């Protein structure tokens, strides 16, 4: 029987389980780096990023569940040419935000930086629209990436603005009367003089999980941290998710509040310099491809309500 440990770190009324596992390794078998994750509210489709081996190029893919089985991934209709990544479904599933270097609304040239875009649909069964740039209030000549959207439509994202506290900070643009407001950085409970990036924000904005690099309790190349809202609607000081993080970069979180799961990306390896028994060619390749092998992959673990 598999032994389960629990990290008693509250997110409002939740505690996370340890020992994350590869998410659907058979579905991603043979792909290069895989990262990012966002699932629809009906649990019948999810979106993710496929990245080249050296991470120069990336595109957005998806899988649908048919008769209880996840189907072979396909490229989304709006991706496959430009560098697209970090898909995020709005809580109602009718908009999908992403980062891209594609041509903006006023230029015919591919951008040198990343902007935030979105596509929309009228229902969960409809096709996606043509991509729309979120606009100059948010997108600049600096990088804007990793969008996360609340029920109100407020947009949280990572940026490298000149007023950043660190190299990269997390910002929010409020969606008021159908328009995005000037982005403001989150306070020092989240942002620091180090790197903060790739945040998942709860639909009701009760908590935020993000990656930071360079803090004293960082185990490796970047770890997951959590901050929740206090009684006065302020962000409380971020806490390190010790029993989830590894010595590798742990990033791109997504929380499934329906099934009590957290998904995130990391690139750890369990391939050693010796196998427990002799294997033939196919067995060795299957072993390498279906176990943590140093390539970027999506992992999943459970949390429990306290």
Secondary structure by P-SEA (a helix, b strand, c coil): cbbbbbcccccccbbbbcccccccccccccccbbbbbbbcccccbbbbbbbcccccbbbbbbbbbcccccccccccccccccccccccccccccccccccccccccccccccbbbbbbcccccccccccccccccccccccccccccccccccbbbbccccccccccbbbbbbbbccccccccccccccccccccccccccccccccccccccccccccccbbbbbbbbccccccccccccccccccccccccccccccbbbbbbbbcccccccccccccaaaaaaaaaacccccbbbbbbccccc
